[in-house]
Amino acid sequence: MSLALQSVASYGSPYSVQDAFLSFENGFHDAQNQSSPLLLLSEGCTLDSGIKNCSLACEQAGLIFGDTATLHNCLQYPIIAGALSRGTLDSESVDMATKYGIYAGDVDSSNTITETIQQCLNEYCDSTSRCGKPKTSNRDADGPAKICAGQLCYNHTDICEGVYAPVIDDIAGIGIYTSYWMQNGIALVAFALLRLFDFWIYYVTLALFGSISGLSKARARAENARQLSLRYRLPNLISALFEFQKAQCFFMMAVQVAAIIIARGGGFESKNLQQLSNSYSAITLVAICGYLPVVFTLVNLHGAGKNSWYILLLSTVTVAISGGTAFKTRRFEPSPNDMASLRDITGSWRSCGNKNPTTFCLSRRTVDPFAYGGGALHIFIFCLIILTFLTIDKARTSRMLAVAGDKFQTYRVLHTDSSKPSKGRTLTQLTALSRVSTIAVQYTNLDDKRKRVLSNILYGSVWIIFLVLYCRWIYLLSTWINTQSGVIGPSNWSFGQIVGITAWAPSLIQYIYLETRGMAAWFEQHVAGNLQIVEYNDEDPIP
């Protein structure tokens, strides 16, 4: 039975240093058992002149460690040369070996190749403390990590352990990374404050003053706190939340579009293949920030009556772009420009031909959020369902249903040169969250207690699911960070990091302004000179 030799265009995408050493070990067993064909990579052993000759290419350390295809072929060289000497290759395989410059009984070349590779590994490991933590079983008790093929062994094959590969700063530098947490934190805190100002404030006040001033006085205090909250606190918060929704939509759209453009055309400027892979994984995880907090905030705005077509369309576009980015980058397929940039990276190790032997290191222990059980796909599908329901609800109703019960401050726009108002144009008309139309359900009588209870149950269920999904996203992010140690680089507060962390400043400043100056003062800064803001209560006659 003859052993076959095959030439393939690629063997794993992308092909890493770890893959090359693993193929070296497996290739020896395949040659011994004649169970599988030996593989040569067609991109390897290419000289500067364009000729393929492994005998010459594998004596040049710069070529070996400048391309993993050449590293693969050079590691296979002694195995193929041995098979040629034993006459176990078929005639076509012999011709192919000759085509690649591999000859029978070429012991000198095999020894030279082995020494060239080993010298590079030794010099690199002597210069760093990252070696010495092998993951292979072929390690002597007190010796370095090694991989063997018969009597031929390579020591220090753990050069890829602990390779420094932080995500590039423009994707998840310290400032940008903090900005993502701020985005999700603001969304969650705003949700808690909405519930506090709308419902919990009464019971919190009652619990605080119940034992101090008596139950009757405590109830009066609680009702007064509730009315003040509904009249001032809640409208201010919802107005600021509306601005926050616009800010996160524009921010995430810019991040996702930039990520897609760079991923397609190259430009990550990574120092090694692992860093490039970590950047792809970061983009996929960051894409979740383009639909989870966006749709979550949209639901809260919808419940508060702020469900304009503008903010709905803006949110939909953001979700669509973020979802497309996630599915585009979940599969690690580096662009030709990025791979070419990696091949041009140099190092200070002379035995490696002034190349860095860890440039093409890549761990397969990566976290795919969209894999089965990852959770990211479930988050995306749920957000799509909710977004669809919100769109249907908005399409079915030209305005929010009239709601029975307490109403908040209402401001009307009046012409300053006339004593008559314009035709009742209302800038804000806010109602309690627990008394608003339910997703995809058109109520005609919200005074009906049963329908209000159903509305609360449906909204409550949606909010609970969102909180569970948030926990899942945090778990995915923490797992990714723990699996790929060092993905978040040191505190490098560059220009881009500072700009990224200030993306949420306008929304926070607006909320502070509303709380200190009031809604009327805010709107006065945003209307034309011939208009003025007039506040009135429901008890007052409409002018």
Secondary structure, DSSP 8 states (H G I E B T S, - for coil): --B-EEEES-SSSS--HHHHHHHHHHHHHHHHHT-S-EEEETTSSB-TTS-B-HHHHTT-HHHHTT-HHHHHHHHHHHHHHHHHHHT-B-HHHHHHHHHTT--TT-HHHHHHHHHHHHHHHHHHHHT-SS-S----S-B-SSS-BEEEETTEEEE-TTTTTT------HHHH-HHHHHHHHHHHHHHHHHHHHHHIIIIIHHHHHHHHHHHHH-HHHHHHHHHHHHHHIIIIIHHHHHHHHHHHHHHHHHHHHHHHHHHHHHHHH-----SSHHHHHHHHHHHHHHHHTTTHHHHHHHHHHHHTT---HHHHHHHHHHHHHHHHHHHHHSS----HHHHHHHHT---S-GGGTS--TTTT---S----TTSTTTSHHHHHHHHHHHHHHHHHHHHH-SS-----S-EEEEEEEEETT-SSEEEEEEEEEEE-GGGS-BTTB--S-TT-HHHHHHHHHHHHHHHHHHHHHHHHHHHHHHHHHHHSTT-S------HHHHHHHTTTHHHHHHHHHHHHH-HHHHHHTTS-TTEEEEEE-TTS---
